[in-house]
Amino acid sequence: MKNTIMTRNPLKTIISAVMATLEKKRYKVWFVVLTGFFIATYVLIPVWLTPGNSLSFQLSLLKPKDYVMFVILSALTALLLLMQVYLFRSKTRRAGSIGQ
């Protein structure tokens, strides 16, 4: 008997995991909030750590493709974090129901 998880297309597995994670409204809201937080973090870390750097100067240095990269990296980071939370919560719910 073949394991159905191993024979599935990896891209379909990733998409179904993302859809399962973002199924609930609170995960979608947290996804948007965390994406914004990570974008701000990526922009503000150089501002905080470089002496004499300001937010306006930092923004003037960035090109449009830098902003696209920040959005993509932030969205992936937020999604990864939410998937970990989703997995942790689903495991603890299952463990709690098994122990009863």
Biopython code that builds the backbone (N, CA, C, O; Angstrom):
import numpy as np
from Bio.PDB.StructureBuilder import StructureBuilder

atoms = [
    (1, "MET", "N", (0.839, -1.181, 0.000)),
    (1, "MET", "CA", (0.000, 0.000, 0.000)),
    (1, "MET", "C", (0.880, 1.240, 0.000)),
    (1, "MET", "O", (1.768, 1.373, 0.842)),
    (2, "LYS", "N", (0.642, 2.134, -0.927)),
    (2, "LYS", "CA", (1.451, 3.340, -1.039)),
    (2, "LYS", "C", (0.980, 4.392, -0.043)),
    (2, "LYS", "O", (-0.208, 4.508, 0.259)),
    (3, "ASN", "N", (1.933, 5.143, 0.449)),
    (3, "ASN", "CA", (1.604, 6.264, 1.335)),
    (3, "ASN", "C", (1.119, 7.421, 0.466)),
    (3, "ASN", "O", (1.855, 7.886, -0.404)),
    (4, "THR", "N", (-0.099, 7.890, 0.688)),
    (4, "THR", "CA", (-0.670, 8.918, -0.183)),
    (4, "THR", "C", (0.027, 10.258, -0.018)),
    (4, "THR", "O", (0.053, 11.054, -0.956)),
    (5, "ILE", "N", (0.588, 10.525, 1.144)),
    (5, "ILE", "CA", (1.284, 11.793, 1.346)),
    (5, "ILE", "C", (2.558, 11.838, 0.505)),
    (5, "ILE", "O", (2.891, 12.880, -0.060)),
    (6, "MET", "N", (3.253, 10.742, 0.421)),
    (6, "MET", "CA", (4.512, 10.714, -0.310)),
    (6, "MET", "C", (4.294, 10.745, -1.827)),
    (6, "MET", "O", (5.172, 11.199, -2.560)),
    (7, "THR", "N", (3.154, 10.276, -2.302)),
    (7, "THR", "CA", (2.943, 10.230, -3.742)),
    (7, "THR", "C", (2.304, 11.500, -4.281)),
    (7, "THR", "O", (2.231, 11.685, -5.496)),
    (8, "ARG", "N", (1.840, 12.379, -3.393)),
    (8, "ARG", "CA", (1.232, 13.622, -3.854)),
    (8, "ARG", "C", (2.284, 14.573, -4.408)),
    (8, "ARG", "O", (3.470, 14.483, -4.091)),
    (9, "ASN", "N", (1.818, 15.462, -5.226)),
    (9, "ASN", "CA", (2.665, 16.512, -5.760)),
    (9, "ASN", "C", (3.055, 17.454, -4.609)),
    (9, "ASN", "O", (2.169, 17.926, -3.896)),
    (10, "PRO", "N", (4.334, 17.739, -4.409)),
    (10, "PRO", "CA", (4.733, 18.610, -3.296)),
    (10, "PRO", "C", (4.104, 19.998, -3.364)),
    (10, "PRO", "O", (3.788, 20.577, -2.325)),
    (11, "LEU", "N", (3.918, 20.535, -4.547)),
    (11, "LEU", "CA", (3.302, 21.850, -4.687)),
    (11, "LEU", "C", (1.848, 21.831, -4.217)),
    (11, "LEU", "O", (1.387, 22.769, -3.568)),
    (12, "LYS", "N", (1.132, 20.758, -4.549)),
    (12, "LYS", "CA", (-0.251, 20.615, -4.082)),
    (12, "LYS", "C", (-0.292, 20.472, -2.564)),
    (12, "LYS", "O", (-1.202, 20.990, -1.917)),
    (13, "THR", "N", (0.678, 19.779, -1.997)),
    (13, "THR", "CA", (0.735, 19.624, -0.547)),
    (13, "THR", "C", (0.948, 20.971, 0.131)),
    (13, "THR", "O", (0.305, 21.268, 1.137)),
    (14, "ILE", "N", (1.835, 21.778, -0.407)),
    (14, "ILE", "CA", (2.111, 23.099, 0.164)),
    (14, "ILE", "C", (0.873, 23.989, 0.050)),
    (14, "ILE", "O", (0.507, 24.675, 1.004)),
    (15, "ILE", "N", (0.239, 23.976, -1.106)),
    (15, "ILE", "CA", (-0.950, 24.806, -1.307)),
    (15, "ILE", "C", (-2.075, 24.386, -0.371)),
    (15, "ILE", "O", (-2.758, 25.238, 0.199)),
    (16, "SER", "N", (-2.273, 23.084, -0.207)),
    (16, "SER", "CA", (-3.334, 22.634, 0.697)),
    (16, "SER", "C", (-3.013, 22.978, 2.149)),
    (16, "SER", "O", (-3.923, 23.271, 2.925)),
    (17, "ALA", "N", (-1.740, 22.949, 2.528)),
    (17, "ALA", "CA", (-1.349, 23.343, 3.887)),
    (17, "ALA", "C", (-1.590, 24.835, 4.110)),
    (17, "ALA", "O", (-2.062, 25.239, 5.172)),
    (18, "VAL", "N", (-1.270, 25.642, 3.116)),
    (18, "VAL", "CA", (-1.522, 27.087, 3.217)),
    (18, "VAL", "C", (-3.020, 27.358, 3.303)),
    (18, "VAL", "O", (-3.452, 28.181, 4.109)),
    (19, "MET", "N", (-3.805, 26.686, 2.493)),
    (19, "MET", "CA", (-5.257, 26.879, 2.511)),
    (19, "MET", "C", (-5.855, 26.431, 3.845)),
    (19, "MET", "O", (-6.768, 27.076, 4.361)),
    (20, "ALA", "N", (-5.355, 25.345, 4.398)),
    (20, "ALA", "CA", (-5.860, 24.880, 5.697)),
    (20, "ALA", "C", (-5.507, 25.872, 6.795)),
    (20, "ALA", "O", (-6.310, 26.118, 7.695)),
    (21, "THR", "N", (-4.307, 26.441, 6.725)),
    (21, "THR", "CA", (-3.885, 27.398, 7.751)),
    (21, "THR", "C", (-4.694, 28.682, 7.657)),
    (21, "THR", "O", (-5.132, 29.210, 8.680)),
    (22, "LEU", "N", (-4.898, 29.185, 6.466)),
    (22, "LEU", "CA", (-5.596, 30.464, 6.291)),
    (22, "LEU", "C", (-7.105, 30.308, 6.138)),
    (22, "LEU", "O", (-7.781, 31.227, 5.677)),
    (23, "GLU", "N", (-7.630, 29.157, 6.518)),
    (23, "GLU", "CA", (-9.065, 28.915, 6.407)),
    (23, "GLU", "C", (-9.856, 29.777, 7.389)),
    (23, "GLU", "O", (-10.910, 30.309, 7.039)),
    (24, "LYS", "N", (-9.354, 29.917, 8.609)),
    (24, "LYS", "CA", (-10.056, 30.698, 9.629)),
    (24, "LYS", "C", (-9.726, 32.177, 9.498)),
    (24, "LYS", "O", (-8.626, 32.556, 9.095)),
    (25, "LYS", "N", (-10.709, 33.002, 9.851)),
    (25, "LYS", "CA", (-10.561, 34.445, 9.698)),
    (25, "LYS", "C", (-9.450, 34.992, 10.583)),
    (25, "LYS", "O", (-8.724, 35.892, 10.161)),
    (26, "ARG", "N", (-9.298, 34.472, 11.804)),
    (26, "ARG", "CA", (-8.278, 35.021, 12.696)),
    (26, "ARG", "C", (-6.865, 34.772, 12.165)),
    (26, "ARG", "O", (-5.972, 35.592, 12.380)),
    (27, "TYR", "N", (-6.657, 33.658, 11.478)),
    (27, "TYR", "CA", (-5.347, 33.413, 10.879)),
    (27, "TYR", "C", (-5.091, 34.372, 9.716)),
    (27, "TYR", "O", (-3.959, 34.805, 9.504)),
    (28, "LYS", "N", (-6.139, 34.703, 8.966)),
    (28, "LYS", "CA", (-5.981, 35.677, 7.881)),
    (28, "LYS", "C", (-5.631, 37.054, 8.439)),
    (28, "LYS", "O", (-4.772, 37.754, 7.903)),
    (29, "VAL", "N", (-6.309, 37.432, 9.522)),
    (29, "VAL", "CA", (-6.023, 38.733, 10.139)),
    (29, "VAL", "C", (-4.596, 38.751, 10.671)),
    (29, "VAL", "O", (-3.860, 39.714, 10.455)),
    (30, "TRP", "N", (-4.209, 37.695, 11.360)),
    (30, "TRP", "CA", (-2.838, 37.630, 11.875)),
    (30, "TRP", "C", (-1.812, 37.610, 10.750)),
    (30, "TRP", "O", (-0.713, 38.143, 10.903)),
    (31, "PHE", "N", (-2.159, 37.002, 9.627)),
    (31, "PHE", "CA", (-1.255, 36.990, 8.479)),
    (31, "PHE", "C", (-0.982, 38.413, 7.995)),
    (31, "PHE", "O", (0.167, 38.770, 7.734)),
    (32, "VAL", "N", (-2.023, 39.217, 7.877)),
    (32, "VAL", "CA", (-1.855, 40.601, 7.420)),
    (32, "VAL", "C", (-1.066, 41.407, 8.462)),
    (32, "VAL", "O", (-0.164, 42.166, 8.109)),
    (33, "VAL", "N", (-1.409, 41.240, 9.733)),
    (33, "VAL", "CA", (-0.714, 41.978, 10.805)),
    (33, "VAL", "C", (0.761, 41.601, 10.852)),
    (33, "VAL", "O", (1.625, 42.475, 10.926)),
    (34, "LEU", "N", (1.049, 40.313, 10.810)),
    (34, "LEU", "CA", (2.442, 39.875, 10.874)),
    (34, "LEU", "C", (3.232, 40.279, 9.631)),
    (34, "LEU", "O", (4.414, 40.609, 9.728)),
    (35, "THR", "N", (2.590, 40.255, 8.473)),
    (35, "THR", "CA", (3.273, 40.698, 7.254)),
    (35, "THR", "C", (3.668, 42.168, 7.377)),
    (35, "THR", "O", (4.793, 42.540, 7.044)),
    (36, "GLY", "N", (2.751, 42.996, 7.850)),
    (36, "GLY", "CA", (3.077, 44.411, 8.065)),
    (36, "GLY", "C", (4.172, 44.599, 9.093)),
    (36, "GLY", "O", (5.053, 45.443, 8.926)),
    (37, "PHE", "N", (4.118, 43.809, 10.163)),
    (37, "PHE", "CA", (5.151, 43.886, 11.195)),
    (37, "PHE", "C", (6.525, 43.534, 10.636)),
    (37, "PHE", "O", (7.505, 44.225, 10.915)),
    (38, "PHE", "N", (6.600, 42.469, 9.852)),
    (38, "PHE", "CA", (7.893, 42.060, 9.304)),
    (38, "PHE", "C", (8.410, 43.048, 8.256)),
    (38, "PHE", "O", (9.618, 43.265, 8.163)),
    (39, "ILE", "N", (7.518, 43.649, 7.469)),
    (39, "ILE", "CA", (7.957, 44.684, 6.526)),
    (39, "ILE", "C", (8.567, 45.850, 7.297)),
    (39, "ILE", "O", (9.644, 46.338, 6.956)),
    (40, "ALA", "N", (7.866, 46.290, 8.340)),
    (40, "ALA", "CA", (8.381, 47.396, 9.156)),
    (40, "ALA", "C", (9.716, 47.020, 9.802)),
    (40, "ALA", "O", (10.626, 47.845, 9.883)),
    (41, "THR", "N", (9.824, 45.797, 10.253)),
    (41, "THR", "CA", (11.073, 45.353, 10.878)),
    (41, "THR", "C", (12.222, 45.361, 9.879)),
    (41, "THR", "O", (13.322, 45.810, 10.200)),
    (42, "TYR", "N", (11.971, 44.863, 8.660)),
    (42, "TYR", "CA", (13.029, 44.838, 7.643)),
    (42, "TYR", "C", (13.498, 46.245, 7.274)),
    (42, "TYR", "O", (14.673, 46.445, 6.967)),
    (43, "VAL", "N", (12.601, 47.206, 7.303)),
    (43, "VAL", "CA", (12.975, 48.580, 6.965)),
    (43, "VAL", "C", (13.622, 49.278, 8.164)),
    (43, "VAL", "O", (14.584, 50.027, 7.997)),
    (44, "LEU", "N", (13.105, 49.037, 9.363)),
    (44, "LEU", "CA", (13.557, 49.799, 10.531)),
    (44, "LEU", "C", (14.846, 49.284, 11.169)),
    (44, "LEU", "O", (15.535, 50.053, 11.839)),
    (45, "ILE", "N", (15.189, 48.029, 10.989)),
    (45, "ILE", "CA", (16.435, 47.527, 11.589)),
    (45, "ILE", "C", (17.655, 48.317, 11.108)),
    (45, "ILE", "O", (18.473, 48.709, 11.941)),
    (46, "PRO", "N", (17.816, 48.569, 9.808)),
    (46, "PRO", "CA", (18.963, 49.397, 9.398)),
    (46, "PRO", "C", (18.899, 50.823, 9.949)),
    (46, "PRO", "O", (19.934, 51.435, 10.215)),
    (47, "VAL", "N", (17.684, 51.350, 10.118)),
    (47, "VAL", "CA", (17.537, 52.700, 10.664)),
    (47, "VAL", "C", (18.032, 52.734, 12.106)),
    (47, "VAL", "O", (18.753, 53.650, 12.500)),
    (48, "TRP", "N", (17.643, 51.739, 12.883)),
    (48, "TRP", "CA", (18.031, 51.693, 14.296)),
    (48, "TRP", "C", (19.509, 51.381, 14.492)),
    (48, "TRP", "O", (20.133, 51.896, 15.420)),
    (49, "LEU", "N", (20.074, 50.543, 13.627)),
    (49, "LEU", "CA", (21.436, 50.064, 13.856)),
    (49, "LEU", "C", (22.520, 50.891, 13.175)),
    (49, "LEU", "O", (23.699, 50.726, 13.490)),
    (50, "THR", "N", (22.157, 51.770, 12.257)),
    (50, "THR", "CA", (23.143, 52.586, 11.567)),
    (50, "THR", "C", (23.116, 53.997, 12.140)),
    (50, "THR", "O", (22.095, 54.679, 12.050)),
    (51, "PRO", "N", (24.211, 54.440, 12.723)),
    (51, "PRO", "CA", (24.235, 55.804, 13.282)),
    (51, "PRO", "C", (24.022, 56.855, 12.192)),
    (51, "PRO", "O", (24.621, 56.774, 11.119)),
    (52, "GLY", "N", (23.181, 57.825, 12.466)),
    (52, "GLY", "CA", (22.913, 58.902, 11.520)),
    (52, "GLY", "C", (21.904, 58.560, 10.442)),
    (52, "GLY", "O", (21.603, 59.397, 9.592)),
    (53, "ASN", "N", (21.378, 57.352, 10.461)),
    (53, "ASN", "CA", (20.398, 56.945, 9.456)),
    (53, "ASN", "C", (19.004, 57.327, 9.931)),
    (53, "ASN", "O", (18.690, 57.196, 11.114)),
    (54, "SER", "N", (18.173, 57.797, 9.017)),
    (54, "SER", "CA", (16.789, 58.133, 9.354)),
    (54, "SER", "C", (15.863, 57.319, 8.457)),
    (54, "SER", "O", (16.289, 56.748, 7.453)),
    (55, "LEU", "N", (14.602, 57.278, 8.835)),
    (55, "LEU", "CA", (13.638, 56.515, 8.064)),
    (55, "LEU", "C", (13.503, 57.074, 6.644)),
    (55, "LEU", "O", (13.450, 56.309, 5.681)),
    (56, "SER", "N", (13.450, 58.383, 6.511)),
    (56, "SER", "CA", (13.303, 58.969, 5.167)),
    (56, "SER", "C", (14.522, 58.675, 4.298)),
    (56, "SER", "O", (14.387, 58.414, 3.103)),
    (57, "PHE", "N", (15.719, 58.718, 4.901)),
    (57, "PHE", "CA", (16.921, 58.393, 4.133)),
    (57, "PHE", "C", (16.929, 56.919, 3.734)),
    (57, "PHE", "O", (17.287, 56.574, 2.608)),
    (58, "GLN", "N", (16.534, 56.059, 4.662)),
    (58, "GLN", "CA", (16.487, 54.620, 4.366)),
    (58, "GLN", "C", (15.500, 54.334, 3.244)),
    (58, "GLN", "O", (15.792, 53.541, 2.349)),
    (59, "LEU", "N", (14.339, 54.969, 3.283)),
    (59, "LEU", "CA", (13.338, 54.751, 2.232)),
    (59, "LEU", "C", (13.809, 55.301, 0.884)),
    (59, "LEU", "O", (13.442, 54.770, -0.164)),
    (60, "SER", "N", (14.617, 56.356, 0.908)),
    (60, "SER", "CA", (15.119, 56.896, -0.354)),
    (60, "SER", "C", (16.165, 55.970, -0.989)),
    (60, "SER", "O", (16.373, 56.008, -2.202)),
    (61, "LEU", "N", (16.815, 55.148, -0.179)),
    (61, "LEU", "CA", (17.807, 54.214, -0.705)),
    (61, "LEU", "C", (17.189, 52.992, -1.368)),
    (61, "LEU", "O", (17.806, 52.371, -2.235)),
    (62, "LEU", "N", (15.972, 52.646, -0.963)),
    (62, "LEU", "CA", (15.341, 51.427, -1.452)),
    (62, "LEU", "C", (14.712, 51.651, -2.823)),
    (62, "LEU", "O", (14.132, 52.700, -3.103)),
    (63, "LYS", "N", (14.847, 50.633, -3.663)),
    (63, "LYS", "CA", (14.259, 50.657, -5.000)),
    (63, "LYS", "C", (12.948, 49.863, -4.969)),
    (63, "LYS", "O", (12.700, 49.122, -4.017)),
    (64, "PRO", "N", (12.113, 50.009, -5.994)),
    (64, "PRO", "CA", (10.840, 49.277, -6.007)),
    (64, "PRO", "C", (11.000, 47.763, -5.860)),
    (64, "PRO", "O", (10.181, 47.123, -5.201)),
    (65, "LYS", "N", (12.037, 47.181, -6.461)),
    (65, "LYS", "CA", (12.188, 45.731, -6.313)),
    (65, "LYS", "C", (12.595, 45.353, -4.885)),
    (65, "LYS", "O", (12.353, 44.222, -4.464)),
    (66, "ASP", "N", (13.207, 46.275, -4.132)),
    (66, "ASP", "CA", (13.477, 46.017, -2.723)),
    (66, "ASP", "C", (12.172, 45.910, -1.936)),
    (66, "ASP", "O", (12.030, 45.052, -1.065)),
    (67, "TYR", "N", (11.227, 46.786, -2.250)),
    (67, "TYR", "CA", (9.924, 46.732, -1.588)),
    (67, "TYR", "C", (9.197, 45.427, -1.914)),
    (67, "TYR", "O", (8.578, 44.821, -1.040)),
    (68, "VAL", "N", (9.277, 45.001, -3.179)),
    (68, "VAL", "CA", (8.657, 43.734, -3.581)),
    (68, "VAL", "C", (9.294, 42.584, -2.814)),
    (68, "VAL", "O", (8.598, 41.690, -2.333)),
    (69, "MET", "N", (10.619, 42.609, -2.702)),
    (69, "MET", "CA", (11.314, 41.567, -1.962)),
    (69, "MET", "C", (10.903, 41.563, -0.487)),
    (69, "MET", "O", (10.709, 40.500, 0.102)),
    (70, "PHE", "N", (10.772, 42.753, 0.106)),
    (70, "PHE", "CA", (10.342, 42.839, 1.498)),
    (70, "PHE", "C", (8.939, 42.266, 1.682)),
    (70, "PHE", "O", (8.674, 41.566, 2.659)),
    (71, "VAL", "N", (8.051, 42.562, 0.751)),
    (71, "VAL", "CA", (6.679, 42.045, 0.854)),
    (71, "VAL", "C", (6.675, 40.521, 0.736)),
    (71, "VAL", "O", (5.998, 39.840, 1.507)),
    (72, "ILE", "N", (7.420, 39.992, -0.215)),
    (72, "ILE", "CA", (7.469, 38.534, -0.404)),
    (72, "ILE", "C", (8.086, 37.855, 0.819)),
    (72, "ILE", "O", (7.529, 36.887, 1.338)),
    (73, "LEU", "N", (9.230, 38.357, 1.279)),
    (73, "LEU", "CA", (9.872, 37.757, 2.455)),
    (73, "LEU", "C", (9.002, 37.875, 3.701)),
    (73, "LEU", "O", (8.930, 36.943, 4.502)),
    (74, "SER", "N", (8.347, 39.009, 3.865)),
    (74, "SER", "CA", (7.484, 39.208, 5.027)),
    (74, "SER", "C", (6.282, 38.283, 4.988)),
    (74, "SER", "O", (5.902, 37.710, 6.008)),
    (75, "ALA", "N", (5.682, 38.134, 3.813)),
    (75, "ALA", "CA", (4.523, 37.252, 3.687)),
    (75, "ALA", "C", (4.919, 35.799, 3.942)),
    (75, "ALA", "O", (4.185, 35.067, 4.606)),
    (76, "LEU", "N", (6.059, 35.381, 3.426)),
    (76, "LEU", "CA", (6.508, 34.011, 3.657)),
    (76, "LEU", "C", (6.858, 33.776, 5.121)),
    (76, "LEU", "O", (6.566, 32.711, 5.664)),
    (77, "THR", "N", (7.479, 34.756, 5.759)),
    (77, "THR", "CA", (7.818, 34.622, 7.171)),
    (77, "THR", "C", (6.559, 34.555, 8.024)),
    (77, "THR", "O", (6.467, 33.727, 8.930)),
    (78, "ALA", "N", (5.590, 35.418, 7.743)),
    (78, "ALA", "CA", (4.330, 35.409, 8.484)),
    (78, "ALA", "C", (3.589, 34.093, 8.264)),
    (78, "ALA", "O", (3.029, 33.528, 9.203)),
    (79, "LEU", "N", (3.585, 33.610, 7.035)),
    (79, "LEU", "CA", (2.915, 32.349, 6.736)),
    (79, "LEU", "C", (3.590, 31.189, 7.463)),
    (79, "LEU", "O", (2.905, 30.331, 8.019)),
    (80, "LEU", "N", (4.900, 31.150, 7.466)),
    (80, "LEU", "CA", (5.624, 30.096, 8.166)),
    (80, "LEU", "C", (5.317, 30.117, 9.660)),
    (80, "LEU", "O", (5.091, 29.071, 10.269)),
    (81, "LEU", "N", (5.310, 31.299, 10.240)),
    (81, "LEU", "CA", (5.005, 31.429, 11.662)),
    (81, "LEU", "C", (3.580, 30.965, 11.957)),
    (81, "LEU", "O", (3.356, 30.245, 12.930)),
    (82, "LEU", "N", (2.628, 31.363, 11.141)),
    (82, "LEU", "CA", (1.243, 30.942, 11.350)),
    (82, "LEU", "C", (1.055, 29.448, 11.138)),
    (82, "LEU", "O", (0.263, 28.818, 11.839)),
    (83, "MET", "N", (1.770, 28.878, 10.188)),
    (83, "MET", "CA", (1.677, 27.433, 9.980)),
    (83, "MET", "C", (2.214, 26.675, 11.188)),
    (83, "MET", "O", (1.677, 25.630, 11.555)),
    (84, "GLN", "N", (3.260, 27.190, 11.801)),
    (84, "GLN", "CA", (3.793, 26.560, 13.011)),
    (84, "GLN", "C", (2.795, 26.653, 14.164)),
    (84, "GLN", "O", (2.609, 25.690, 14.908)),
    (85, "VAL", "N", (2.153, 27.812, 14.309)),
    (85, "VAL", "CA", (1.134, 27.980, 15.356)),
    (85, "VAL", "C", (-0.039, 27.045, 15.087)),
    (85, "VAL", "O", (-0.537, 26.396, 16.006)),
    (86, "TYR", "N", (-0.482, 26.972, 13.834)),
    (86, "TYR", "CA", (-1.591, 26.086, 13.466)),
    (86, "TYR", "C", (-1.252, 24.631, 13.781)),
    (86, "TYR", "O", (-2.075, 23.903, 14.335)),
    (87, "LEU", "N", (-0.053, 24.216, 13.431)),
    (87, "LEU", "CA", (0.373, 22.844, 13.684)),
    (87, "LEU", "C", (0.447, 22.562, 15.173)),
    (87, "LEU", "O", (0.002, 21.508, 15.627)),
    (88, "PHE", "N", (1.002, 23.488, 15.936)),
    (88, "PHE", "CA", (1.111, 23.307, 17.381)),
    (88, "PHE", "C", (-0.274, 23.201, 18.019)),
    (88, "PHE", "O", (-0.512, 22.340, 18.865)),
    (89, "ARG", "N", (-1.181, 24.082, 17.605)),
    (89, "ARG", "CA", (-2.537, 24.053, 18.179)),
    (89, "ARG", "C", (-3.284, 22.786, 17.791)),
    (89, "ARG", "O", (-4.006, 22.220, 18.612)),
    (90, "SER", "N", (-3.125, 22.339, 16.570)),
    (90, "SER", "CA", (-3.837, 21.128, 16.160)),
    (90, "SER", "C", (-3.277, 19.898, 16.869)),
    (90, "SER", "O", (-4.028, 18.976, 17.186)),
    (91, "LYS", "N", (-1.980, 19.872, 17.121)),
    (91, "LYS", "CA", (-1.387, 18.744, 17.847)),
    (91, "LYS", "C", (-1.838, 18.738, 19.297)),
    (91, "LYS", "O", (-2.142, 17.675, 19.837)),
    (92, "THR", "N", (-1.889, 19.906, 19.947)),
    (92, "THR", "CA", (-2.304, 19.927, 21.336)),
    (92, "THR", "C", (-3.785, 19.601, 21.471)),
    (92, "THR", "O", (-4.189, 18.986, 22.458)),
    (93, "ARG", "N", (-4.606, 20.000, 20.495)),
    (93, "ARG", "CA", (-6.025, 19.634, 20.533)),
    (93, "ARG", "C", (-6.202, 18.136, 20.387)),
    (93, "ARG", "O", (-7.023, 17.535, 21.078)),
    (94, "ARG", "N", (-5.433, 17.528, 19.487)),
    (94, "ARG", "CA", (-5.525, 16.083, 19.304)),
    (94, "ARG", "C", (-5.023, 15.343, 20.534)),
    (94, "ARG", "O", (-5.623, 14.354, 20.956)),
    (95, "ALA", "N", (-3.928, 15.818, 21.107)),
    (95, "ALA", "CA", (-3.377, 15.172, 22.298)),
    (95, "ALA", "C", (-4.344, 15.280, 23.466)),
    (95, "ALA", "O", (-4.471, 14.346, 24.258)),
    (96, "GLY", "N", (-5.027, 16.417, 23.577)),
    (96, "GLY", "CA", (-6.006, 16.590, 24.647)),
    (96, "GLY", "C", (-7.202, 15.689, 24.473)),
    (96, "GLY", "O", (-7.739, 15.179, 25.457)),
    (97, "SER", "N", (-7.636, 15.480, 23.234)),
    (97, "SER", "CA", (-8.798, 14.628, 23.016)),
    (97, "SER", "C", (-8.445, 13.164, 23.162)),
    (97, "SER", "O", (-9.311, 12.365, 23.518)),
    (98, "ILE", "N", (-7.226, 12.789, 22.905)),
    (98, "ILE", "CA", (-6.811, 11.391, 23.048)),
    (98, "ILE", "C", (-6.674, 11.038, 24.523)),
    (98, "ILE", "O", (-7.009, 9.927, 24.935)),
    (99, "GLY", "N", (-6.179, 11.986, 25.320)),
    (99, "GLY", "CA", (-5.952, 11.710, 26.739)),
    (99, "GLY", "C", (-7.215, 11.634, 27.562)),
    (99, "GLY", "O", (-7.156, 11.193, 28.710)),
    (100, "GLN", "N", (-8.354, 12.043, 27.035)),
    (100, "GLN", "CA", (-9.580, 12.042, 27.828)),
    (100, "GLN", "C", (-10.275, 10.718, 27.835)),
    (100, "GLN", "O", (-11.323, 10.574, 28.465)),
]
sb = StructureBuilder()
sb.init_structure("model")
sb.init_model(0)
sb.init_chain("A")
sb.init_seg("    ")
for serial, (resi, resn, name, xyz) in enumerate(atoms, 1):
    if name == "N":
        sb.init_residue(resn, " ", resi, " ")
    sb.init_atom(name, np.array(xyz, "f"), 0.0, 1.0, " ", f" {name:<3s}", serial, name[0])
structure = sb.get_structure()
